[in-house]
Amino acid sequence: MYYPDHDPRFPVGSGPGQAPAAAPAPAPTWGPASARWTSPLGGRFGAFAIAKIVALLVGYFAALVLALMVVSFFRDGFSATALIILVLLGSSAVMGIGMWAFVVSPLGGRWDLIGWRPPARSMWNLLWQIPAVIVTALIVQILVIAPFASEEPAQGSIEDMLVGTSLPVVAIGVILICGVVPVWEELFFRGVVFGVIRTRLGRWGGAALAGCVFAFVHLVAVGFPYLAVIGVCLCIMAEWYRSVVPGMILHSVNNALVAVTLLTAAGAG
């Protein structure tokens, strides 16, 4: 006997006279890039996540200071460059662990929710955006700092820091500064901090405040204008691209230029 609901032309449960079967929910993906990047980090969840990550980082620095105090009892002196490498390497590891434990894991392992996703626009735009951002930051830095600059700039600090440091150690430091630090800084400052602030202040207010936070935590008072402009522009880029990946590239290029400038100055001195 013929049963219409068993007609092979129709899926099971969706034959003539029956309601069509519900379409299966799409599986989570790493995008799509064209979708609007909306932050899930508002409210208490985002605030507590940032607090936990910062507490974890403070704990690392406290442990590092304690370890250095112990080492100082057994040997005199410690390479400043080696200390910087410990700070950079340890901070990168701690921030990665913190963001996974307190942000990404509770969100189901979705790194795309904090901006690690394919850009929604062509990254060829970086060819003009990178020089435009860096030149703008330099102009602001000059306009703000020039009236207060000393006529006799301090010299010797970079040379003193590099004394007794081998070339491989310097190379490791440069790799960390240019290749590793920009990744976690963009995920944290643009993906997490900017994501949380943006839910309260909107994209422009969030970019301004998150950019200033980015500049402040670097603890370089003389470079605050430059860092603030870079931070704000990176937030705007994250919003424009719906991704932090292009910002990682700009961040890496900027760090590389700073590193080359400092090393060149040290060599000339």
Sequence and secondary structure as in RCSB ss.txt:
>XXXX:A:sequence
MYYPDHDPRFPVGSGPGQAPAAAPAPAPTWGPASARWTSPLGGRFGAFAIAKIVALLVGYFAALVLALMVVSFFR
DGFSATALIILVLLGSSAVMGIGMWAFVVSPLGGRWDLIGWRPPARSMWNLLWQIPAVIVTALIVQILVIAPFAS
EEPAQGSIEDMLVGTSLPVVAIGVILICGVVPVWEELFFRGVVFGVIRTRLGRWGGAALAGCVFAFVHLVAVGFP
YLAVIGVCLCIMAEWYRSVVPGMILHSVNNALVAVTLLTAAGAG
>XXXX:A:secstr
   GGG TTS TT STTS           S  TTS    S  HHHHHHHHHHHHHHHHHHHHHHHHHHHHHHTTS
S   HHHHHHHHHHHHHHHHHHHHIIIIIGGGTS GGGGT S  SS GGGHHHHHHHHHHHHHHHHHHHHGGG  
SS   SHHHHHHTT  HHHHHHHHHIIIIIHHHHHIIIIIIIIHHHHHHHHHHHHHHHHHHHHHHHTTT GGGHH
HHHHHHHHHHHHHHHHTSSHHHHHHHHHHHHHHHHHHHHHHHH 
